[in-house]
Amino acid sequence: MSRFDDTENALIGRLRALKAKPDVTINLLDVIDRLGVDGYAPGEIKEVLRALEQDGAIALATANRILILKALA
């Protein structure tokens, strides 16, 4: 498994732990802080967030929040 895939799985797992579902916003700091403790670099996390945004699964919202647009795979 590539580092990107590992980071993506960790990120989606964290969003699920935070009860992410469509039309709900999640505080980005709640995601990044926990993944940072688990050993993921901010750049790796941002790369995955951009990919999820391009896929239409999330949107980066104002005030450091993530808007969930569709159910996470």
C-alpha positions as CSV (number, residue, x, y, z in Angstrom):
1,M,0.0,0.0,0.0
2,S,1.3,3.4,-0.9
3,R,1.8,6.2,1.7
4,F,-1.0,8.2,-0.1
5,D,-3.4,5.2,0.3
6,D,-2.4,4.8,3.9
7,T,-3.0,8.5,4.6
8,E,-6.3,8.4,2.8
9,N,-7.5,5.4,4.8
10,A,-6.5,7.1,8.0
11,L,-8.2,10.3,7.0
12,I,-11.4,8.6,6.1
13,G,-11.3,6.6,9.3
14,R,-10.9,9.8,11.3
15,L,-13.8,11.5,9.5
16,R,-16.0,8.4,10.2
17,A,-15.0,8.6,13.9
18,L,-16.2,12.2,13.9
19,K,-19.5,11.0,12.5
20,A,-19.0,12.7,9.1
21,K,-22.0,12.4,6.8
22,P,-23.3,14.4,3.9
23,D,-24.2,18.1,4.6
24,V,-22.2,18.1,7.9
25,T,-19.2,20.2,8.5
26,I,-16.2,18.9,10.4
27,N,-13.5,21.1,12.0
28,L,-10.3,20.5,10.0
29,L,-8.1,20.9,13.1
30,D,-9.9,17.9,14.7
31,V,-8.7,15.8,11.7
32,I,-5.2,17.2,11.2
33,D,-4.2,17.2,14.9
34,R,-5.1,13.6,15.4
35,L,-3.5,12.4,12.2
36,G,-0.4,14.4,13.1
37,V,-0.2,12.5,16.4
38,D,-0.5,9.3,14.4
39,G,2.6,10.3,12.3
40,Y,1.1,11.9,9.2
41,A,2.7,15.1,7.9
42,P,0.4,18.1,7.1
43,G,1.5,18.0,3.5
44,E,0.3,14.3,3.2
45,I,-3.0,15.2,4.7
46,K,-3.6,18.2,2.5
47,E,-2.8,16.1,-0.6
48,V,-5.5,13.6,0.3
49,L,-7.9,16.4,1.2
50,R,-7.3,17.9,-2.3
51,A,-7.9,14.6,-3.9
52,L,-11.2,14.1,-2.0
53,E,-12.2,17.6,-3.0
54,Q,-11.5,16.8,-6.7
55,D,-13.6,13.6,-6.4
56,G,-16.5,15.7,-5.1
57,A,-16.6,13.9,-1.7
58,I,-15.8,17.0,0.4
59,A,-15.5,20.7,0.0
60,L,-13.1,22.9,2.0
61,A,-15.3,25.4,3.7
62,T,-14.6,28.6,5.6
63,A,-13.2,28.8,9.1
64,N,-11.1,25.7,8.7
65,R,-14.0,23.4,8.2
66,I,-14.6,20.5,5.8
67,L,-18.1,20.1,4.3
68,I,-19.0,16.5,3.6
69,L,-20.7,16.3,0.2
70,K,-21.4,12.6,-0.2
71,A,-21.0,9.4,1.9
72,L,-17.4,8.4,2.3
73,A,-16.3,5.2,0.6
